Amino acid sequence: MILTAQQIAEAYRRGDLVINPFDEHQIQGATYDLRVGDQAATTSTKRLVNVKDNGYLLLQPGDFGIVTVFEEIRLGPQYAARFGLRSKYARKGIIATTGPQIDPGYHGRLIIGLTNLTPRPVSLPYKDDLVSVEFHRLEEATTKPYSGPYQDKMELGSEEIEFITESEGMALSEVLTTLRALSQNVAALTDQVKTLRWAIPAIVAIGIAVIGTIVGLK
């Protein structure tokens, strides 16, 4: 059963779902919106980005990045959840590559993978609505709550950051930048060739005229 807005609020008040900080304004008809958090890393910057201090996360064209959500969540053993990217970012050409299942018993901050498929940079302001989570109440509590490597994870670890910053080869964003620069260089060279195509006959004509003048003087 997918929880409605009022059921999400009731489950929170009972302690079956923990969302910290909790804000009723983030509750939608049958989802809760989680926001852009403090930390990120992208293939274009190749470093840990303090989104809170910067005020936003910038995804360059072709960029892949990971970002923590602002809220800490905890699911009771009778709840699972699924999440998806907010449509306002999907319409801008961003896709979320992480998820979508959040298992019963999970605790921590979600780490969302994002890719910018557009030719323009896309800005994600700090604490802006990023993903919508729908909560499912199971028929009975699971006897195998989540206990994987992301349990109790509250921030980006060295493994995630190193994957972004130390990956070999060019990232898609770098490939696109290189191709744009190459295209500009080709365009400039084409213009130069066009100029020379008109200039060379003029230079030859002038040379012939000069030679003729010299011969005439003799």
ChimeraX attribute file (.defattr): number of C-alpha atoms within 10 A of each C-alpha:
attribute: neighborCount
match mode: 1-to-1
recipient: residues
	/A:1	9
	/A:2	17
	/A:3	19
	/A:4	18
	/A:5	17
	/A:6	14
	/A:7	14
	/A:8	24
	/A:9	18
	/A:10	14
	/A:11	18
	/A:12	15
	/A:13	11
	/A:14	10
	/A:15	13
	/A:16	15
	/A:17	22
	/A:18	18
	/A:19	18
	/A:20	12
	/A:21	9
	/A:22	16
	/A:23	11
	/A:24	12
	/A:25	8
	/A:26	14
	/A:27	19
	/A:28	16
	/A:29	11
	/A:30	16
	/A:31	21
	/A:32	25
	/A:33	22
	/A:34	28
	/A:35	20
	/A:36	24
	/A:37	26
	/A:38	22
	/A:39	21
	/A:40	27
	/A:41	27
	/A:42	27
	/A:43	25
	/A:44	21
	/A:45	15
	/A:46	17
	/A:47	15
	/A:48	19
	/A:49	20
	/A:50	16
	/A:51	22
	/A:52	17
	/A:53	10
	/A:54	12
	/A:55	14
	/A:56	20
	/A:57	24
	/A:58	21
	/A:59	26
	/A:60	26
	/A:61	23
	/A:62	23
	/A:63	24
	/A:64	24
	/A:65	25
	/A:66	24
	/A:67	24
	/A:68	25
	/A:69	27
	/A:70	25
	/A:71	20
	/A:72	19
	/A:73	21
	/A:74	22
	/A:75	25
	/A:76	20
	/A:77	21
	/A:78	19
	/A:79	27
	/A:80	22
	/A:81	19
	/A:82	17
	/A:83	20
	/A:84	20
	/A:85	22
	/A:86	18
	/A:87	14
	/A:88	11
	/A:89	18
	/A:90	14
	/A:91	9
	/A:92	14
	/A:93	16
	/A:94	23
	/A:95	19
	/A:96	22
	/A:97	15
	/A:98	15
	/A:99	13
	/A:100	14
	/A:101	12
	/A:102	20
	/A:103	22
	/A:104	24
	/A:105	22
	/A:106	24
	/A:107	22
	/A:108	19
	/A:109	25
	/A:110	25
	/A:111	22
	/A:112	21
	/A:113	18
	/A:114	19
	/A:115	22
	/A:116	25
	/A:117	21
	/A:118	15
	/A:119	13
	/A:120	13
	/A:121	14
	/A:122	19
	/A:123	13
	/A:124	17
	/A:125	18
	/A:126	22
	/A:127	18
	/A:128	15
	/A:129	21
	/A:130	24
	/A:131	22
	/A:132	20
	/A:133	22
	/A:134	22
	/A:135	23
	/A:136	17
	/A:137	18
	/A:138	14
	/A:139	9
	/A:140	9
	/A:141	14
	/A:142	16
	/A:143	10
	/A:144	10
	/A:145	17
	/A:146	17
	/A:147	13
	/A:148	9
	/A:149	7
	/A:150	14
	/A:151	15
	/A:152	15
	/A:153	16
	/A:154	18
	/A:155	19
	/A:156	19
	/A:157	9
	/A:158	10
	/A:159	8
	/A:160	15
	/A:161	21
	/A:162	14
	/A:163	14
	/A:164	22
	/A:165	16
	/A:166	11
	/A:167	12
	/A:168	8
	/A:169	8
	/A:170	12
	/A:171	18
	/A:172	19
	/A:173	22
	/A:174	17
	/A:175	14
	/A:176	17
	/A:177	16
	/A:178	13
	/A:179	12
	/A:180	12
	/A:181	12
	/A:182	12
	/A:183	12
	/A:184	12
	/A:185	12
	/A:186	12
	/A:187	12
	/A:188	12
	/A:189	12
	/A:190	12
	/A:191	12
	/A:192	11
	/A:193	12
	/A:194	11
	/A:195	11
	/A:196	13
	/A:197	11
	/A:198	10
	/A:199	12
	/A:200	11
	/A:201	11
	/A:202	12
	/A:203	12
	/A:204	11
	/A:205	12
	/A:206	12
	/A:207	12
	/A:208	12
	/A:209	12
	/A:210	12
	/A:211	12
	/A:212	12
	/A:213	11
	/A:214	10
	/A:215	9
	/A:216	8
	/A:217	7
	/A:218	6
